[in-house]
Amino acid sequence: WISVSASESQTLNVQPGEEATLLCSKTSESDNVALWFRVVNRTKASSISTMISSTNSPHYFDGFKNGKFEMGSNSSTVSLKIKTVNFSDSGLYFCGFISEGRTILSVIHLNVEGSDESHDDVDRKSKKCEKITMLMSVILGGLTVFLVMVVVGLVVKNRKLQTAASEEQKPQQREV
């Protein structure tokens, strides 16, 4: 079961070179595992870090062990500090909790001012993708209807040929 809370969606605007701290509210005291990941180029999710509540010691994944990222936790929030942000840090960050077999995600859009990844740009590209998806659905739907008509036409033609062949055999059987 995955639950994404839209009310937890946030945007954080920072200047290049500043420090950014992403905060995520814990959902309950029984949150067993907390994790951070981000989406790169709108297609690839990269795990940043994870923390098991019993140890309170974060584990950083490859590519994020350089000290630039720092995960922390207290009784009410989980944080991800990004030191000296640059344009490549812009994007969607996800904070997740795994608790009692459920996964709960919150979304934070980090916008480094001056980057290509502005919030309006993401919305515009998202709408363009929706239009392309709709167009592809229409094209594939039309192609499916066409192919079904071709198959039905071939079945009818085959049936007529079988009927004609059986009609030709019947007079020959009567003569014998």
Disulfide bonds with the S-S distance in Angstrom:
Cys24-Cys95 2.35
